[in-house]
């Protein structure tokens, strides 16, 4: 579990930093206007909000990648131990390829 968190959070952190730098190199955050009012009071606030939004998008992307890398055995594994399965279960006695 700990390893999976690292493989999700660390790459997304790096990508968020790069995306933040690239995005705010192109756009001035003080010129974002909504209903004739600036969205952010300071550039630092915009950089912070932008970084965390980019980080959340990276986390989502990395988490989906980890989710879709699961193999068929992980997806189809029966969560109940063979000894605790109901009597009418076809795999009650267990089998070589059942887990």
Secondary structure, DSSP 8 states (H G I E B T S, - for coil): -HHHHHHHHHHHHHHHHHHHHHHHHHS-GGG-EETTEES-SSHHHHHHHHHHHHHHHHHHHHHHHHHHT--HHHHH--SS-GGGS-TT-TTTT--TT--
